[in-house]
Amino acid sequence: MQSKILIVGGGAGGLELACKLGRKLGPQAVTLVDSRLFHIWKPSLHEVAAGTLDVHQEGLSYQMLAHDNGFTFVYGPMLALDAAQRQLTVGAIYSGDSDDHARREQVLPERRIGYESLVLAVGSTSNYFGVPGAAEHTISLNATEDAERFRLTLLKLLTQAELQKSTRPEAGVDIVIIGGGATGVELAAELREASGVYAAYGFRQLKAERDVRITLLEGAPRILAPLPEKVSTAALELLHQRAVKVVTDTRVTAIGADAVTAGDTVYPAQIVVWAAGIKAPDFLAQLGLPTVKSGQLDVDARLAVKGHAGIYALGDCAACAGPDGKLVPPRAQAAHQQADYLAAHLLRRQQGRPPQQRPYVYRDYGSLVSFGQTTSVGSLMGSLKGLSWFVDGMVARLMYVSLHLMHHRAVLGTVRTAVLALARFLIKRSTPLVKLH
């Protein structure tokens, strides 16, 4: 198989790039490779984990998106790269859940795809910083299967606590979230909102604030440390109102099957979520491409991998320095901007036009943090350097939802889709549901 433009990774940036180029160039020119069949906007994973968002309703089929946007979808994991021959190897796909390939049926064989231009948009994975037990005893919300595992584990523990309540009045569920960034804070808020609805599904003896005990641990002096202090203070107050215990200036030293140790303090934990840091996928170091200390691919100001013509990287897996020398932060808005930049660059290349001379420059438009279905907090950046506005409440919530709608419009290409998505949001807000099955 041969493709003029080959994109690996169907996250926010990679999928938007494939859709934008596919609509201009067609399936013979643009190919997307991903190891999953469905795409979900990663900032929504905390809602999937809490059970307030159905992944099967929210997920978008790559095959459907390929059909509608004019690109080719190849299902399978990236195994190897031959940069000299400009060829990528995609792994086989097997049926069933067993890890024993001999006992499973091969659905798709190993394949090789040639390319003229390659874009790596493979995202990030959890960085455990060497904490003992972190990899074995925590859940990280990196993918839909992680969020679903959390949701099903929580359902099991809630059921057990409900059955034990008559003989053990203290029975409940202890949840510890490690990391006070956006993911950790949003999950804590969403869980509290969801736990207040669980009684409607048969958990009559459980009281949310008393029996679903949520603790958020953060190593920095405050949560949401990269954001303005006013945003952090407002978020902390909202968490306190939701009976979420927040501990800052603490370092986790060990994680076991039923407890988290931070210094001299031990926190009971039946579920532990790791939201304390990310890193580039380890396999990037095996591709023969230049990487930086963090494991990210070393790219220049035009997102081209240094020393390798025709290979680009975007999103969390790319180490792109701005004019001030600081690396572009691993945020969804950065991946969105980089997809726009590379779409214009690769389109000019396919049309035989001179390459654009301007480098990619990251623009920070601010940050919004969701607190359930009715409110958000955040800061919006102005056009003047250093100017920002604090926003909260329903206005901030609508702005937060608009970011999701912008992503949907980018991958579906129609205003009608954004309108339908907004209608679905309003219906969801008026009739809050928690998915348990």
Sequence and secondary structure as in RCSB ss.txt:
>XXXX:A:sequence
MQSKILIVGGGAGGLELACKLGRKLGPQAVTLVDSRLFHIWKPSLHEVAAGTLDVHQEGLSYQMLAHDNGFTFVY
GPMLALDAAQRQLTVGAIYSGDSDDHARREQVLPERRIGYESLVLAVGSTSNYFGVPGAAEHTISLNATEDAERF
RLTLLKLLTQAELQKSTRPEAGVDIVIIGGGATGVELAAELREASGVYAAYGFRQLKAERDVRITLLEGAPRILA
PLPEKVSTAALELLHQRAVKVVTDTRVTAIGADAVTAGDTVYPAQIVVWAAGIKAPDFLAQLGLPTVKSGQLDVD
ARLAVKGHAGIYALGDCAACAGPDGKLVPPRAQAAHQQADYLAAHLLRRQQGRPPQQRPYVYRDYGSLVSFGQTT
SVGSLMGSLKGLSWFVDGMVARLMYVSLHLMHHRAVLGTVRTAVLALARFLIKRSTPLVKLH
>XXXX:A:secstr
 EEEEEEE  SHHHHHHHHHHHHHH TTTEEEEESSSEE  GGGHHHHHHTSS HHHH EEHHHHHHHHT EEEE
S EEEEETTTTEEEE  EESSS S GGGS EEE  EEEEEEEEEE    EE  TT TTHHHH B  SSHHHHHHH
HHHHHHHHHHHHHHTTT TT  EEEEEE  SHHHHHHHHHHHHHHTTGGGGT  S  HHHHEEEEEE SSSSSST
TS HHHHHHHHHHHHHTTEEEE S    EE SSEEEETTEEEE SEEEE S EE  GGGGGTTS B TTS EEB 
TTSBBTT TTEEE GGGEE B TTS B  S HHHHHHHHHHHHHHHHHHHTT     S       EEEEE SSS 
EEEEEE SSTT EEEEEHHHHHHHHHHHHHHHHHHHH  HHHHHHHHHHHHHHHHS      
